[in-house]
Amino acid sequence: MQVPKRKTSKSQVRIKRNSHYKRPAINTVKCKACGSAKLPHHVCPKCKR
């Protein structure tokens, strides 16, 4: 019967579990002034509006 040689730490277990976690997609909106993509509720990086 197989037995682990060392105890895996909590951090290592969490790293293994979270490797399959998928981040939610970033939502972007069009800037009303210049039409470029920007984050909602943020200043447009191109036209600074």
Rosetta blueprint (number, residue, H / E / L):
1 M L
2 Q L
3 V L
4 P L
5 K L
6 R L
7 K L
8 T L
9 S L
10 K H
11 S H
12 Q H
13 V H
14 R H
15 I H
16 K H
17 R H
18 N H
19 S L
20 H L
21 Y L
22 K L
23 R L
24 P L
25 A L
26 I L
27 N L
28 T L
29 V E
30 K E
31 C L
32 K L
33 A L
34 C L
35 G L
36 S L
37 A E
38 K E
39 L L
40 P L
41 H L
42 H L
43 V L
44 C L
45 P L
46 K L
47 C L
48 K L
49 R L
